[in-house]
């Protein structure tokens, strides 16, 4: 019996889809059987980020309405040997095409076959959010170090705490720019975690590579050399119950000059 | 057959006091009150209005009955009802009174979009985040950071106070008065252990927590001394 984890944020554009794709990929890299579910009906893009857009035959609405079997709608990720699947959202309907009860049933049946189901939640707190949360056992709240995103995260945490079936949500802080945090122009990690007072499960630095990888349909988690990739893999390990220390935020500076500077205590 | 009177009228320096017996039936009381007041009526247009306080002992009067009694008294010239005193109150009123005097403690974080309302005093063990709101009929004590909205004395109590371990509210409201945070937040000095109250000019003032013991001595509910 697997676990369903919803990735949500309240505010749009903070990286829910990217986080879902990468956590899913990282869990599959750990050998877990993972199913990604896009619940952003009408505005799907998890398939694009995963590079699986061209393989979609059926979608979530088809499954819910009984036009196909679940396994017919699931798109297999070729990069993994039978470990990573995607259940795409419909692009032609809207959020009202599905209701929370149907989602619960769907999640129950997926949980029989998969270790982890990662649910990519749409922005907002309306129908789409309610559908996404309905079948979830755990929740990950994604925010960026911006006041508006933190405000919305706070709202969504309040709503999640009311859900009886969902364990206390965990926090991912995305798109961290260490130089802005250092200069105090951005909220820092401690400030955000004290404010939201939920457990931090990962921090991801802002990295151009993430955007490049997403545009190529290759989740960054597949690239072992990127900092963002390591961050996502760490999140996956923490989900599995390992205790992994947080990555230091400072750029890893290995130049001789900077080492010298460090030696002389110059910043 | 004359028995003890059910209506006693006494004059005091503040006006008249009507003692209404609490053993006889309500109908009988009404009749007798009417008679008593009629026979005693001295038509004297020049006299100022006399205030009457009505004491009804252990009798419970509904709102309608109270109104009836008041009407009977008012019909007599230059009498006005000052108060109706009873030794008993309705259970629901008693419960309401209890609730309004109770300190409700809550251990939670009030997040954006959430509203916490209590009839009496509120003791919040946790924060009020921006966008969150706490409303109390009485005082609000927050053992955490107040960053959202707090509304004390919501049912018209200007004596209510708001105190917080970290006072950084978006808005403070006490009764009808509203104050908001300044637009230009200067250097974030720590606003620790502060309280807010309404002063005599109806302005909300923020002060050190310790100021309260002089301003609102009735916050101390400890009986006796130590």
Interface residues (C-beta under 8 A of the other chain):
Chain A: X151 X152 X154 X155 X157 X158 X159 X161 X195 X197
Chain B: X109 X111 X112 X113 X114 X127 X129 X130 X131 X132
